[in-house]
């Protein structure tokens, strides 16, 4: 039997090929200087194919990050704790350090920093809603927002070489840095080990 790939599978393959081309470009060129033409030429696809899949190069970076985040957080709340999920996230980031270092250096509109903040804030708020049956209180939302902003800042510092820590050590520090009320809530919801 001959297997045929579905359009969705083909689209995913194309997106991963474009991500690989972007990663190659990032080895020699700052993100803001990379052009869509460079990405498509390296990948061997047309600009039209690129724009069928992504809005711009930052959308491509954020899509690739989403794939990484989904892999690290997919089991959280179903047995895997916050610490374990963070360790996986930072292990994936470390494995792709050149890519993420280049991506985190860019901090303007549609940046990975901004995207990561929005994703993790929404993730924690949804997790609290799922586990408790109610949305986060205004106080918890404030603490989550502050914590997520701080964790992004420290992640960027870690990725750019400002800290000599393993993914496990870094994840442990982030968990210990949680505000007490947030840590207590996560313990109550059985999200911390």
C-alpha positions in Angstrom: 0.0 0.0 0.0 1.3 3.4 -0.9 1.0 6.0 1.8 -0.1 9.4 0.8 0.5 12.4 3.0 -2.4 14.6 3.9 -2.3 18.3 3.1 -1.9 19.0 6.8 1.1 16.7 7.1 2.6 18.3 4.0 2.0 21.8 5.5 3.7 20.8 8.8 6.7 19.4 6.9 7.0 22.7 5.0 6.8 24.7 8.2 9.5 22.6 9.7 11.6 23.0 6.6 11.1 26.8 6.8 12.1 26.7 10.5 15.3 24.8 9.7 16.1 27.4 7.0 15.5 30.2 9.5 17.7 28.5 12.0 20.5 28.3 9.4 20.1 32.0 8.6 20.2 32.9 12.3 23.7 31.3 12.6 25.2 34.2 10.6 22.6 37.0 10.5 20.7 38.8 13.3 17.0 38.1 13.2 16.0 41.6 12.2 18.3 41.5 9.2 17.1 38.1 7.8 14.8 38.4 4.8 12.0 36.1 3.8 13.9 35.8 0.5 16.9 34.4 2.3 14.7 31.9 4.2 12.9 30.7 1.0 16.1 30.4 -1.1 17.7 28.4 1.6 14.6 26.2 1.9 14.0 25.9 -1.8 10.4 27.2 -1.7 8.7 30.3 -3.1 7.8 33.4 -1.2 4.2 32.5 -1.8 4.7 29.2 0.0 6.2 31.1 2.9 3.3 33.5 3.1 0.8 30.7 2.9 2.3 29.4 6.1 3.4 32.4 8.0 2.6 36.1 8.3 6.3 37.0 8.6 9.6 35.7 10.0 8.6 36.5 13.5 5.4 34.4 13.1 7.7 31.6 11.9 9.9 31.9 15.1 6.8 32.0 17.3 5.3 28.9 15.6 8.5 27.0 16.2 8.5 28.1 19.8 4.9 27.0 20.2 5.8 23.5 19.0 8.6 23.4 21.6 6.3 24.7 24.3 3.5 22.2 23.4 6.0 19.3 23.8 7.2 20.5 27.2 3.8 21.4 28.7 1.5 18.9 27.0 1.2 16.6 30.1 1.2 19.3 32.7 -1.8 19.0 35.0 -2.1 15.3 34.2 0.6 14.0 36.4 3.6 16.1 35.3 4.3 19.0 37.7 5.4 22.6 36.9 9.0 21.8 37.7 9.1 18.9 35.3 7.5 20.9 32.5 9.9 23.8 33.0 12.8 21.4 32.9 11.6 20.0 29.6 11.0 23.5 28.2 14.5 24.6 29.1 16.1 21.4 27.9 14.5 22.0 24.5 15.7 25.6 24.5 19.2 24.5 25.5 19.2 22.0 22.6 18.3 24.8 20.2 20.4 27.4 22.0 21.7 29.2 18.8 18.1 29.6 17.5 16.7 30.9 20.8 19.6 33.2 21.5 19.1 34.8 18.1 15.3 34.9 18.6 15.5 36.4 22.1 17.9 39.2 21.0 15.0 40.7 19.0 12.7 42.4 21.5 10.4 44.7 19.4 6.9 44.0 18.0 5.9 40.4 17.6 9.0 39.3 19.4 9.5 35.8 21.0 9.8 37.5 24.4 6.3 39.0 24.0 4.9 35.8 22.5 6.4 33.6 25.3 4.9 35.9 28.0 1.4 35.7 26.5 1.6 31.9 26.1 2.8 31.1 29.6 0.4 33.6 31.2 -2.6 32.1 29.4 -1.3 28.6 30.1 -1.1 29.2 33.9 -4.5 30.9 33.9 -6.2 28.1 32.0 -4.5 25.5 34.2 -5.8 27.3 37.3 -9.3 27.5 35.8 -9.3 23.8 34.8 -8.0 22.6 38.2 -10.1 24.9 40.4 -13.2 25.4 38.3 -12.9 29.2 38.5 -10.8 31.9 36.9 -7.8 33.3 38.7 -8.6 36.1 41.2 -7.4 39.6 40.3 -4.6 39.1 42.9 -3.5 35.8 41.5 -3.7 37.3 37.9 -1.4 40.1 39.1 1.0 37.7 40.7 1.0 35.5 37.6 1.6 38.4 35.3 4.5 39.6 37.4 5.9 36.1 37.8 5.7 35.4 34.0 7.3 38.8 33.1 10.2 38.0 35.5 10.6 34.5 34.3 10.8 35.7 30.7 13.5 38.2 31.6 15.5 35.6 33.4 15.0 33.1 30.6 16.4 35.6 28.1 19.4 36.2 30.5 19.9 32.4 30.8 19.7 31.8 27.1 22.1 34.7 26.2 24.7 33.3 28.6 24.2 35.4 31.6 23.8 32.4 33.9 25.8 29.1 34.1 22.9 26.8 35.1 21.6 23.5 33.8 18.0 23.4 32.7 17.1 21.6 35.9 18.8 24.1 38.1 17.2 27.0 36.2 13.8 25.5 36.4 14.2 24.9 40.2 15.2 28.5 40.7 12.1 29.7 38.8 9.8 27.5 40.9 11.4 28.8 44.1 11.0 32.4 42.9 7.3 32.1 42.7 5.4 34.5 45.0 4.2 32.6 48.1 0.5 33.0 47.3 1.0 31.6 43.8 3.2 28.7 45.1 0.5 28.0 47.8 -2.2 27.9 45.1 -0.2 25.6 42.9 0.5 23.3 45.8 -3.2 23.3 46.6 -4.0 22.4 43.0 -1.2 19.7 43.1 0.8 21.4 40.4 4.1 21.5 42.3 6.0 18.5 43.6 
